[in-house]
Amino acid sequence: MGKRRGGRELLRGLTKRHKRHLRDFGEEHPFYDPVLLLLLLHLCFPFQSDSSDKSSAESDSETEVEQVSVYHKLLATLKTSPESESEEEDDESESEEDGDSEPEMGSEGSEETGEVDGGEDDKNDVPGQEEGITATETTEQTVGQEEADGADASCDPSPGVIEEFTDVKHESEFSLETNFMEEESGDCNADKRDSNSSQAFSEDPFKQHMDRELEEKDVEKMCTVPKTSSQSKWPALGLLTFSSTLEKCKTLKADKEVDVKQLYLHKPLETTWPKVNKQFLSSVNKPSDPFFTPLQRELFCIMNTYQDLFYPERNALTNGEEIRNAYCLHALNHVLKANAQVLSNNAKRRDQKPGTDNDDYRDQGLTRPKVLMIVPFRECALRIVHVFINLLEVNEKKKIDVSNKKRFKGEFGFDPEEKPPNLKRPEDYEAVFAGNIDDHFRIGVAILQKSMRLYAPFYSSDIIIASPLGMRTIIGAEGEKKRDFDFLSSVEMLIIDQADIYLMQNWEHVLHLMKHINLLPLDSHGVDFSRVRMLNLNNWSKYYRQTLLFSALQHPQINSVFNKHCFNYTGQVAVRNVPLSGSIGRVVVQLPHVFRRLEAENLTSVIDTRFQFFINKVLPEYRDAIMSHTLIYVPSYFDYVRLRNYFKKEQLNFTHICEYTKKAGICRARRFFLNGEKQFLLFTERFHFYKRYTIKGIRNLIFYELPTYCHFYSEICNMMKATDSAADATWTCTVLYSKYDAQKLAAVVGVDRTAQMLQSKKNVHLFVTGEN
């Protein structure tokens, strides 16, 4: 083990970091001891030596197992990209002596050590803590799971030290490279099928999808040949469009009943899924089908084929939670199967003779994260993690160990007392903005055996749950020093839930993410290339990635992501139901609706054409004092700024409200508009989405562009009923549209009227709504 220095001479020559490793392990860290480092390399890469032949076989096997277990713990504390010793000493002294100082962003602190922290940039992150823990922390965390859960910022073992869940014990427990398959947790049926079958592919959809090896001609075909498509109608989903490039498009049929054995669920999920999904089955399903609702059954049937899926009819009030349960089941099933394959191959490699070279164990990607889940708010991440925990807990006696659970509840939970009292909003608003609605977060989740680790570093995580803003801040922009997106290189499943909300946040973050997913990593990150699949080495990961996209509406930008950034070789499935009746039918006030068509040469010229059409033909009709109390609804913030500048230049009597307006400015603008002191009110769609205030005093309404959400049209129109009834005769509503607004127009007036309006040569179409 190398010659030891003793007593005070050893302590004087060591830094604080060395002393901590000496106190924890009883010896120096192997990174700083050349003799230990050589022995560690010998253990990781065994070879025949003269000394090993002298000892007996039994004694060799016993000592090897003992040494590997000890040194793997030491190996877990090695940094992937070590810095100079002097810098480490400075960082260590700052973190220990200045424990009360305000730390920087946690993601930046983790990037300095060569890892990406899966936690949020919060005050609980202390730079330098990923490299080890004190003896007091190790002792407290080995007592039991309750103390492990409490090992966070709320339960500090010592003043000034905020504990990060990166201790050696759990690092080794959640490492895929150093663990082996347990008999109880393995997918025994899958192993039997693999051993007894002589076919090239297993019947398991996971094996079929991941084990197929594409050829150069297949990839070239997918890049050049257009897709073939076919349509089919299912009972719950409706009209489906199947598209594929490699093979003739296969139209799936909806199963009326699902046999769980045919789904090839991992062993614990077959038992836990009916219990977790019970709340949605009680009033919907028959006793003969105790597993899925009709919607879940058809969605999971498509998910399990590993085809891309776009479902644009997600509703937070009706089917949002059952959809979340379905894709959580699919994602967790994928991760458990992938990890079980790695752990099973670990045992086979351990038992094989030294020196044998076998290429049959390619079961990993270039980095560990397999599933990326994009959700808008922390509350969504909280519910996803709860579904994962419930799916992994077979019963009350066999509870899984969840690390950092207390910290997670504190940061992602929500105190009901924080909600403002007497706040009345529509039901769909309450459903979307329930719980913690912070939109800047990211968290890594590692799942292994019967344990789950929250706040795992990204390169040690199986699942990453994040918001678009959380991913954008860590991916960074070109030219920034601190940026990282290597952990996205081997993502096998991308789930984007509630995509419509990102249109109200910042859609550029989604596009930025799609540009950096499944790229070759810039660093190896300690990967064993003998275990990496050839598809990852060939940079073909994007052709194997399954994308599940859920939205509340059809939108050109969402369709563009699904069509241009999804390359799954198995094909795509999109739900394409057309709205038969539009939201205009839900307008309860008697109101004439005038739809004015503008002609644009192409899609890029629509913005300028709409602005010129508005200021030259529409606005002059409303400048008269008779047309007071005019609200102009503007969906795009850029259009809003352009109109606001024009109104200021022309010195028009107006006020404005946007999502950035402070509360005092909102109250002042609403009062001026209600009292008639301001003739025009510029009103952004994002403000309405986040606030849902009722604007009183509207007599004339102009939709500068059709709303993104179709029900906003009827909501804004129905605000007129709060106006004095004496002015009913002067109510007007004008809508601007072009042929490129076909989807939005169909959602408002219905598909039949849309077809008539687009085919007609008339520029003005009038509809009258109201109570009969």
C-alpha positions in Angstrom: 0.0 0.0 0.0 3.1 2.3 -0.1 5.3 3.5 2.7 3.5 5.6 5.3 4.7 8.7 7.0 3.7 8.9 10.6 2.8 11.2 13.5 3.1 15.0 13.4 5.3 15.0 10.3 2.4 13.6 8.2 -0.1 16.1 9.5 2.2 19.1 9.0 2.7 18.2 5.3 -1.0 17.7 4.5 -3.6 20.2 3.4 -7.0 20.2 5.0 -8.4 18.1 2.1 -5.7 15.5 2.7 -6.4 15.5 6.5 -10.1 14.9 5.8 -9.4 11.9 3.6 -6.9 10.6 6.2 -9.6 10.9 8.9 -12.3 9.3 6.8 -10.4 6.5 5.2 -7.3 6.1 7.4 -5.0 6.8 4.5 -4.0 9.5 2.0 -6.2 10.0 -1.1 -4.9 7.9 -4.0 -4.8 11.0 -6.3 -2.0 12.4 -4.2 -0.2 9.2 -3.4 1.6 7.7 -6.5 1.8 4.2 -4.9 -1.9 4.1 -4.1 -2.7 5.5 -7.5 -0.8 2.7 -9.2 -2.5 0.1 -7.1 -5.9 1.6 -7.8 -5.2 1.5 -11.5 -4.1 -2.1 -11.1 -7.5 -2.9 -9.4 -9.5 -1.1 -12.1 -7.6 -2.7 -15.0 -6.4 -6.2 -13.7 -3.6 -8.0 -15.4 -1.5 -11.1 -14.7 1.6 -10.6 -12.5 4.2 -12.9 -10.9 3.1 -12.1 -7.4 -0.5 -13.1 -8.1 0.6 -16.6 -9.2 2.3 -17.3 -5.8 -0.9 -17.0 -3.7 -3.7 -19.5 -3.7 -6.9 -19.0 -5.8 -9.1 -18.8 -2.7 -7.1 -16.2 -0.9 -6.8 -14.1 -4.1 -10.6 -14.0 -4.7 -11.3 -13.0 -1.1 -8.8 -10.2 -0.9 -9.7 -8.8 -4.3 -13.4 -8.4 -3.4 -12.4 -6.7 -0.2 -10.0 -4.3 -1.9 -12.3 -3.4 -4.7 -15.1 -2.4 -2.3 -12.8 -0.1 -0.3 -11.0 1.5 -3.3 -14.2 2.1 -5.2 -15.2 4.3 -2.3 -12.0 6.2 -2.8 -12.5 6.3 -6.5 -15.9 8.0 -6.0 -14.2 11.0 -4.5 -11.8 11.6 -7.5 -12.6 14.7 -9.6 -13.1 14.2 -13.3 -11.0 17.3 -14.2 -8.6 18.1 -11.2 -7.3 21.5 -10.8 -3.9 22.6 -9.3 -3.2 21.7 -5.7 -2.8 25.4 -4.7 -6.3 26.3 -6.1 -7.9 23.4 -4.2 -6.3 24.5 -0.9 -7.6 28.1 -1.4 -11.1 26.8 -2.2 -11.1 24.5 0.8 -9.9 27.2 3.2 -12.6 29.6 1.9 -15.4 27.0 2.2 -14.4 26.0 5.7 -13.4 29.3 7.3 -16.0 31.5 5.5 -18.9 29.2 5.9 -21.3 32.0 6.6 -20.5 33.9 3.4 -23.0 34.1 0.5 -22.2 31.4 -2.1 -22.4 31.8 -5.8 -24.8 29.8 -8.1 -24.7 26.1 -7.4 -24.4 25.2 -11.1 -21.3 27.3 -11.5 -19.7 25.8 -8.4 -20.4 22.3 -9.8 -19.0 23.1 -13.2 -15.7 24.1 -11.6 -15.3 20.5 -10.4 -16.0 19.0 -13.8 -19.6 18.0 -13.0 -23.0 19.6 -13.6 -25.0 19.9 -10.5 -28.6 18.7 -10.9 -29.9 21.1 -8.2 -31.3 24.6 -8.5 -29.1 27.6 -8.2 -30.0 28.3 -4.6 -28.5 29.2 -1.3 -28.0 25.6 -0.3 -25.1 25.0 -2.7 -21.6 25.6 -1.3 -18.6 25.5 -3.7 -16.2 22.7 -3.2 -18.6 20.3 -1.3 -18.8 17.8 -4.1 -15.3 16.6 -3.3 -15.9 15.0 0.1 -17.6 15.3 3.5 -16.5 15.4 7.1 -16.4 12.5 9.4 -19.4 13.9 11.3 -21.5 14.0 8.2 -20.6 10.4 7.2 -21.5 9.1 10.7 -24.8 10.8 10.7 -25.8 9.6 7.2 -25.0 6.0 7.9 -27.4 5.8 10.9 -30.6 5.4 8.9 -32.7 6.6 6.0 -34.5 9.2 8.1 -31.3 10.9 8.9 -30.2 10.7 5.3 -33.4 12.5 4.3 -32.7 15.1 6.8 -29.2 15.7 5.6 -29.9 19.0 3.9 -29.8 22.7 4.6 -32.5 22.5 7.2 -30.5 20.0 9.4 -26.9 21.1 9.4 -24.6 18.8 11.4 -22.4 21.8 12.2 -22.8 25.6 12.1 -21.9 27.2 8.8 -21.7 24.0 6.8 -24.5 23.2 4.4 -24.5 19.5 3.5 -24.7 18.3 -0.1 -25.7 14.7 -0.9 -22.5 13.5 -2.4 -21.1 11.2 0.3 -19.0 8.2 -0.7 -21.4 5.6 0.5 -24.3 6.7 -1.7 -22.0 7.6 -4.6 -21.0 3.9 -4.7 -24.6 2.7 -4.2 -25.8 4.7 -7.2 -22.9 4.0 -9.5 -23.8 1.8 -12.5 -20.2 0.7 -13.0 -19.7 -0.8 -9.5 -23.1 -2.5 -8.9 -24.6 -5.8 -9.9 -28.1 -7.1 -10.5 -30.1 -8.1 -7.5 -32.4 -11.1 -8.1 -35.4 -9.4 -6.6 -35.2 -6.2 -8.5 -34.2 -7.6 -11.9 -36.6 -8.2 -14.8 -36.4 -11.9 -14.6 -38.8 -12.5 -17.4 -36.8 -10.4 -19.7 -33.6 -12.3 -18.8 -35.3 -15.6 -19.5 -36.6 -14.4 -22.8 -33.1 -13.2 -23.8 -31.5 -16.5 -22.8 -34.0 -18.8 -24.4 -34.5 -16.9 -27.6 -32.3 -17.4 -30.6 -33.9 -14.5 -32.6 -31.9 -11.4 -33.4 -34.4 -9.2 -31.5 -36.3 -9.7 -28.3 -40.0 -9.2 -28.2 -39.5 -6.4 -25.7 -40.1 -3.1 -27.5 -37.1 -1.6 -25.6 -34.8 -4.3 -26.9 -36.2 -4.0 -30.4 -35.7 -0.3 -30.5 -32.3 0.0 -28.9 -30.7 -3.1 -30.4 -31.4 -2.4 -34.0 -28.3 -1.2 -35.8 -28.9 1.3 -38.5 -26.7 1.5 -41.6 -25.2 4.4 -43.5 -27.8 4.1 -46.2 -30.6 4.2 -43.6 -29.3 7.5 -42.1 -28.9 9.0 -45.6 -32.4 7.9 -46.5 -33.9 9.6 -43.5 -32.1 12.9 -44.4 -33.1 13.0 -48.0 -36.3 10.9 -48.7 -39.6 12.6 -47.7 -41.8 10.8 -45.2 -44.8 8.7 -46.1 -47.9 9.1 -44.1 -51.2 7.4 -43.4 -54.2 8.2 -41.2 -56.3 6.2 -38.8 -59.1 7.0 -36.3 -59.0 5.7 -32.8 -61.8 5.8 -30.2 -60.2 8.1 -27.6 -57.4 9.9 -29.5 -59.4 10.6 -32.7 -57.7 11.2 -36.0 -54.0 10.0 -36.0 -51.4 10.7 -38.7 -48.6 8.1 -38.9 -45.4 9.1 -40.8 -42.2 7.3 -41.4 -39.2 7.3 -43.8 -37.3 4.0 -43.5 -40.2 1.6 -43.7 -43.7 1.6 -45.1 -45.8 3.4 -42.6 -47.5 0.9 -40.3 -50.9 1.9 -39.0 -51.3 0.8 -35.4 -54.7 -0.4 -34.1 -56.1 0.6 -30.8 -56.3 -2.2 -28.3 -59.6 -2.4 -26.5 -58.0 -4.2 -23.5 -54.4 -4.4 -22.5 -52.6 -7.4 -21.2 -49.9 -6.2 -18.8 -47.6 -9.1 -19.8 -47.6 -7.9 -23.4 -46.4 -4.4 -22.3 -43.2 -5.9 -20.9 -43.2 -3.7 -17.8 -40.3 -4.0 -15.5 -41.1 -6.3 -12.5 -42.1 -3.8 -9.8 -44.2 -1.7 -12.1 -46.7 -4.5 -12.9 -47.7 -4.5 -9.2 -47.6 -0.8 -8.4 -49.1 0.7 -11.6 -52.8 -0.3 -10.8 -52.5 1.2 -7.4 -51.0 4.5 -8.6 -53.5 4.8 -11.4 -56.5 3.8 -9.3 -57.8 7.3 -8.9 -58.4 7.6 -12.6 -60.0 4.2 -13.1 -62.8 4.2 -10.5 -65.4 6.0 -12.5 -64.2 5.5 -16.0 -63.0 1.9 -16.6 -64.7 -1.4 -16.4 -63.6 -4.0 -13.8 -62.2 -6.1 -16.7 -59.6 -3.5 -17.5 -58.0 -2.3 -14.2 -54.9 -0.8 -15.6 -55.5 2.1 -18.0 -58.2 4.7 -18.9 -59.2 4.6 -22.6 -56.9 7.7 -23.2 -54.0 6.2 -21.3 -54.3 2.9 -23.1 -54.0 4.4 -26.5 -51.3 6.8 -25.5 -49.2 4.1 -23.9 -49.8 1.8 -26.8 -48.0 4.4 -29.0 -45.3 5.2 -26.4 -44.4 1.6 -26.0 -43.6 1.3 -29.7 -41.0 4.0 -29.2 -42.4 6.3 -31.9 -42.5 10.0 -31.5 -45.8 11.3 -30.3 -47.5 14.7 -30.5 -50.7 15.1 -28.5 -52.2 18.7 -28.7 -55.3 18.2 -26.5 -53.8 18.1 -23.1 -56.1 19.9 -20.6 -55.0 20.8 -17.1 -58.6 20.4 -15.8 -59.5 17.1 -17.4 -56.8 14.8 -18.6 -53.5 16.5 -17.5 -52.8 14.2 -14.5 -53.6 10.9 -16.3 -51.3 11.9 -19.1 -48.6 12.6 -16.6 -49.0 9.2 -15.0 -48.8 7.5 -18.4 -45.5 9.1 -19.6 -44.0 8.7 -16.1 -44.7 5.0 -16.3 -43.1 4.8 -19.7 -40.0 6.8 -18.7 -39.4 4.9 -15.5 -39.9 1.6 -17.3 -37.3 2.6 -19.9 -34.8 3.6 -17.2 -35.3 0.5 -15.1 -34.8 -1.7 -18.1 -31.7 0.2 -19.3 -30.1 0.0 -15.8 -31.0 -3.6 -15.3 -29.2 -4.4 -18.6 -26.1 -2.6 -17.4 -26.1 -4.3 -14.0 -26.6 -7.7 -15.5 -23.7 -7.2 -17.9 -21.6 -6.1 -15.0 -22.0 -9.5 -13.4 -21.2 -11.2 -16.7 -18.0 -9.2 -17.1 -17.0 -9.9 -13.6 -17.4 -13.7 -14.1 -15.5 -13.8 -17.4 -11.9 -14.8 -17.6 -9.3 -12.0 -17.5 -8.0 -10.9 -20.8 -11.0 -12.0 -22.9 -12.3 -9.3 -25.2 -16.1 -9.4 -25.6 -18.0 -6.8 -27.7 -21.4 -8.0 -26.6 -21.7 -5.7 -23.6 -22.4 -2.4 -25.4 -25.3 -1.2 -23.2 -24.5 2.5 -22.4 -24.4 5.9 -23.9 -21.6 8.4 -23.9 -23.1 9.9 -20.7 -25.6 8.5 -18.2 -28.7 10.6 -18.5 -31.3 8.8 -20.5 -34.5 10.7 -20.0 -35.0 14.5 -20.2 -38.4 15.8 -18.9 -39.2 19.5 -19.7 -42.0 20.9 -17.5 -42.9 24.6 -16.9 -43.1 24.8 -13.1 -41.6 23.3 -9.9 -45.0 21.9 -9.0 -44.9 19.7 -12.1 -41.5 18.4 -11.1 -42.8 17.7 -7.6 -45.7 15.6 -8.9 -43.5 13.7 -11.3 -41.1 12.7 -8.5 -44.1 11.6 -6.4 -45.3 9.4 -9.2 -41.9 7.8 -9.5 -41.8 7.1 -5.8 -45.2 5.6 -5.8 -44.4 3.4 -8.8 -41.2 2.0 -7.1 -42.8 1.3 -3.7 -44.4 -2.2 -3.9 -46.0 -1.9 -0.5 -45.7 -0.1 2.8 -43.2 -2.6 4.0 -40.9 -2.3 1.0 -40.4 1.5 0.8 -37.6 2.8 -1.3 -34.9 5.0 0.0 -35.2 8.5 -1.3 -32.2 10.7 -0.7 -32.5 14.4 -0.1 -36.3 14.1 0.1 -36.7 16.7 2.8 -34.7 19.3 0.8 -36.7 18.5 -2.3 -40.0 19.1 -0.5 -38.7 22.3 0.9 -37.6 23.7 -2.4 -40.3 22.4 -4.7 -43.2 22.4 -2.3 -45.8 25.1 -1.7 -47.2 26.7 1.4 -51.0 27.2 0.9 -50.8 30.2 3.2 -48.7 32.1 0.6 -51.6 32.2 -1.8 -53.3 35.7 -1.7 -56.8 35.5 -0.1 -60.0 36.2 -2.1 -58.3 35.6 -5.4 -60.9 34.5 -7.9 -59.7 33.2 -11.2 -61.1 30.8 -13.9 -60.8 27.0 -13.2 -58.2 26.4 -15.9 -56.1 29.2 -14.4 -56.2 27.6 -11.0 -55.3 24.2 -12.5 -52.3 25.5 -14.4 -50.9 27.8 -11.7 -51.4 25.4 -8.7 -48.5 25.0 -6.2 -45.0 26.4 -6.7 -44.9 28.2 -10.1 -41.2 29.1 -10.1 -40.0 28.5 -13.7 -36.2 28.3 -13.1 -35.1 24.9 -11.9 -33.4 21.7 -12.8 -32.8 18.5 -10.8 -31.1 15.2 -11.5 -32.6 11.9 -10.4 -30.7 8.7 -10.1 -32.5 5.4 -9.8 -30.8 2.2 -8.9 -32.0 -1.1 -7.3 -34.5 0.0 -4.6 -33.3 3.5 -4.1 -33.8 7.0 -5.6 -31.3 9.8 -5.4 -32.6 13.4 -5.8 -30.2 16.3 -6.6 -27.8 13.9 -8.2 -25.1 15.5 -10.5 -26.2 15.4 -14.1 -23.5 12.9 -15.1 -24.6 10.6 -12.4 -28.4 10.9 -13.1 -30.8 8.7 -15.1 -33.5 11.3 -15.4 -33.2 15.1 -15.6 -36.3 17.2 -14.8 -36.0 20.9 -15.7 -37.7 23.9 -17.1 -36.6 25.5 -20.4 -35.1 28.5 -18.5 -33.3 26.1 -16.1 -31.7 24.3 -19.1 -30.9 27.5 -20.9 -28.9 28.9 -18.1 -26.7 25.8 -17.8 -26.4 25.2 -21.6 -25.3 28.8 -22.0 -24.6 30.7 -25.2 -21.7 30.5 -27.6 -18.7 32.4 -26.3 -19.6 31.9 -22.6 -16.8 30.4 -20.4 -19.1 28.4 -18.1 -21.5 26.3 -20.2 -22.1 22.6 -20.5 -24.4 20.4 -22.6 -22.4 17.2 -22.8 -25.0 15.5 -20.5 -27.5 15.8 -23.2 -25.5 13.7 -25.7 -27.1 10.3 -25.0 -30.7 11.3 -24.1 -32.9 8.4 -25.3 -36.2 9.9 -24.4 -37.3 13.6 -24.5 -40.6 14.5 -22.8 -42.0 18.0 -23.3 -45.1 18.5 -21.3 -47.4 21.6 -21.5 -45.5 23.0 -24.5 -48.1 25.7 -25.0 -47.0 27.4 -21.7 -43.5 27.9 -23.1 -45.0 30.1 -25.8 -46.0 32.4 -22.9 -42.6 32.1 -21.3 -39.8 32.2 -23.9 -40.0 29.8 -26.9 -36.4 30.6 -27.7 -35.3 28.5 -24.7 -37.0 25.4 -26.2 -35.3 26.0 -29.6 -32.0 26.5 -27.9 -32.4 23.2 -26.1 -33.3 21.3 -29.3 -30.1 22.6 -31.0 -27.9 21.2 -28.2 -29.4 17.8 -27.6 -27.8 14.6 -28.9 -24.5 16.3 -29.8 -21.1 14.6 -29.4 -19.7 15.5 -26.0 -16.6 17.6 -25.8 -15.1 15.5 -23.0 -15.2 11.7 -22.3 -16.4 12.2 -18.7 -14.8 8.9 -17.6 -16.9 6.7 -19.9 -15.8 3.1 -20.6 -15.8 3.1 -24.5 -16.0 -0.7 -24.6 -19.5 -0.4 -23.1 -20.8 2.4 -25.4 -23.3 1.5 -28.0 -22.2 1.9 -31.6 -25.2 4.2 -32.3 -23.7 6.7 -29.8 -20.2 6.4 -31.2 -21.6 7.0 -34.7 -23.3 10.2 -33.5 -26.7 8.7 -34.4 -28.3 9.2 -31.0 -31.0 11.6 -32.4 -32.3 8.9 -34.7 -33.0 6.7 -31.7 -34.4 9.4 -29.4 -38.1 9.2 -28.7 -39.8 12.6 -28.3 -43.2 12.9 -26.5 -44.8 16.3 -27.0 -47.9 17.3 -25.1 -49.7 20.6 -25.6 -53.1 22.2 -25.1 -53.3 23.5 -28.6 -52.1 23.2 -32.2 -49.5 25.9 -33.0 -47.2 26.4 -35.9 -44.1 26.8 -33.7 -44.9 23.6 -31.7 -45.5 21.8 -35.0 -42.2 23.0 -36.3 -40.3 21.5 -33.4 -42.0 18.2 -33.9 -41.4 18.1 -37.6 -37.9 19.6 -37.8 -36.2 18.4 -34.6 -37.5 14.9 -34.2 -35.7 12.2 -36.3 -36.8 8.9 -34.7 -36.2 6.1 -37.2 -39.4 4.3 -36.0 -41.6 7.1 -37.2 -44.0 9.7 -35.8 -47.6 9.8 -34.6 -49.5 13.0 -34.4 -53.1 13.7 -33.2 -54.7 15.9 -35.8 -58.3 16.5 -34.7 -60.0 19.5 -36.3 -62.3 21.7 -34.1 -65.8 21.5 -35.4 -67.1 24.4 -33.2 -65.0 27.4 -32.2 -64.8 29.4 -29.0 -67.0 32.1 -30.6 -70.0 30.0 -29.6 -69.1 30.7 -25.9 -69.5 34.4 -26.2 -72.6 35.3 -24.1 -72.9 39.0 -24.9 -74.8 40.1 -28.0 -72.0 41.3 -30.2 -71.2 41.7 -33.9 -67.8 40.2 -34.9 -66.1 41.7 -37.9 -63.2 39.6 -39.4 -61.0 41.6 -41.7 -58.6 39.7 -43.9 -55.2 41.1 -44.8 -53.2 39.8 -47.7 -49.5 38.9 -47.2 -47.1 37.6 -49.8 -45.3 35.2 -47.5 -45.1 34.3 -43.8 -42.1 36.6 -43.1 -44.0 39.6 -44.4 -47.1 39.1 -42.3 -45.8 41.2 -39.4 -45.2 44.3 -41.5 -48.3 43.8 -43.5 -50.5 43.6 -40.4 -49.0 46.7 -38.9 -49.6 48.8 -42.1 -53.1 47.4 -42.5 -53.9 48.4 -38.9 -52.6 52.0 -38.9 -53.9 52.7 -42.4 -57.3 51.1 -42.5 -58.4 50.1 -39.0 -57.1 52.7 -36.6 -58.6 55.7 -38.5 -62.1 54.3 -37.9 -61.5 54.4 -34.1 -59.9 57.8 -33.7 -63.3 59.5 -33.4 -64.3 60.4 -29.8 -67.5 58.3 -30.3 -65.3 55.1 -30.5 -63.9 55.5 -27.0 -63.1 52.7 -24.6 -61.3 50.7 -27.2 -59.2 47.8 -26.0 -56.5 46.5 -28.5 -55.5 42.9 -27.7 -52.0 42.2 -28.9 -50.6 38.6 -28.6 -47.0 39.4 -29.5 -44.9 41.6 -27.2 -42.8 42.8 -30.1 -46.0 44.0 -31.9 -47.1 45.6 -28.6 -43.8 47.6 -28.4 -44.2 48.7 -32.0 -47.8 49.9 -31.5 -46.9 51.6 -28.2 -44.1 53.6 -29.9 -46.4 54.5 -32.8 -49.2 55.7 -30.4 -46.6 57.9 -28.6 -45.3 59.3 -31.8 -48.8 60.2 -33.0 -49.7 61.5 -29.5 -52.8 59.4 -29.2 -54.8 59.3 -26.0 -53.9 55.8 -24.8 -52.6 53.7 -21.9 -51.0 50.3 -21.9 -50.6 47.2 -19.8 -48.1 44.4 -20.4 -46.6 41.5 -18.4 -43.8 43.8 -17.1 -46.1 46.6 -15.9 -46.0 47.1 -12.1 -49.0 46.7 -9.9 -49.5 50.5 -9.5 -49.3 51.1 -13.2 -51.9 48.3 -13.8 -54.3 49.9 -11.4 -53.8 53.4 -12.8 -54.3 52.2 -16.4 -57.5 50.3 -15.6 -58.9 53.3 -13.8 -58.1 55.7 -16.6 -59.7 53.3 -19.2 -62.8 52.7 -17.1 -63.4 56.4 -16.6 -62.8 57.3 -20.2 -59.8 59.4 -19.5 -57.8 57.3 -22.0 -59.4 56.3 -25.3 -57.2 53.3 -26.1 -55.8 50.5 -24.0 -53.0 48.3 -25.4 -53.3 44.9 -23.7 -50.8 42.0 -24.2 -51.8 38.3 -24.2 -49.1 37.3 -21.8 -50.5 39.7 -19.2 -53.9 38.1 -19.6 -52.3 34.6 -19.3 -50.5 35.3 -16.1 -53.0 37.6 -14.4 -56.5 37.1 -15.8 -57.8 40.4 -14.6 -61.2 41.6 -15.7 -61.0 44.8 -17.7 -64.1 46.9 -17.2 -65.3 49.6 -19.5 -64.7 47.9 -22.9 -67.1 49.1 -25.6 -64.9 48.5 -28.7 -62.6 45.5 -29.1 -59.8 45.0 -31.6 -57.9 41.7 -31.9 -54.7 42.8 -33.5 -54.0 39.1 -34.0 -56.0 36.0 -33.1 -55.3 34.7 -29.6 -53.0 31.8 -29.0 -55.5 30.2 -26.7 -58.9 30.0 -28.4 -60.8 30.4 -25.1 -59.2 33.8 -24.5 -61.3 35.1 -27.4 -64.6 34.4 -25.6 -63.1 35.5 -22.2 -62.2 39.0 -23.6 -65.5 39.4 -25.4 -67.4 38.4 -22.3 -65.7 41.2 -20.3 -68.1 43.6 -22.0 -71.0 42.4 -19.9 -69.4 44.3 -17.0 -70.1 47.5 -18.9 -73.1 49.7 -18.4 -76.0 48.2 -20.5 -76.9 51.7 -21.9 -73.9 51.4 -24.2 -74.8 48.0 -25.6 -75.7 49.4 -29.0 -72.1 50.7 -29.5 -70.3 47.5 -28.9 -68.0 46.3 -31.7 -65.4 43.6 -32.2 -62.9 43.6 -35.0 -60.4 40.8 -35.8 -57.4 40.9 -38.1 -56.4 37.6 -39.8 -54.5 36.2 -42.7 -54.3 32.9 -44.5 -51.4 31.9 -42.3 -53.7 32.1 -39.2 -55.8 29.1 -40.4 -55.2 27.0 -37.2 -56.0 29.9 -34.8 -59.0 30.9 -37.0 -60.4 27.3 -36.9 -60.2 27.2 -33.1 -62.2 30.4 -32.9 -64.9 30.1 -35.6 -64.7 26.3 -36.4 -63.3 24.5 -39.3 -66.3 24.9 -41.7 -66.4 28.6 -41.4 -62.6 28.8 -41.7 -62.7 27.0 -45.0 -65.4 29.4 -46.3 -63.5 32.5 -45.1 -60.2 31.4 -46.7 -61.8 30.4 -50.0 -64.0 33.5 -50.2 -62.7 36.6 -52.0 -64.4 38.9 -49.5 -62.2 40.7 -47.0 -64.9 41.3 -44.4 -66.9 38.6 -42.7 -69.6 39.3 -40.1 -70.9 37.0 -37.3 -73.3 37.9 -34.6 -73.3 36.1 -31.3 -75.2 36.5 -28.1 -77.9 35.0 -25.9 -81.0 33.9 -27.8 
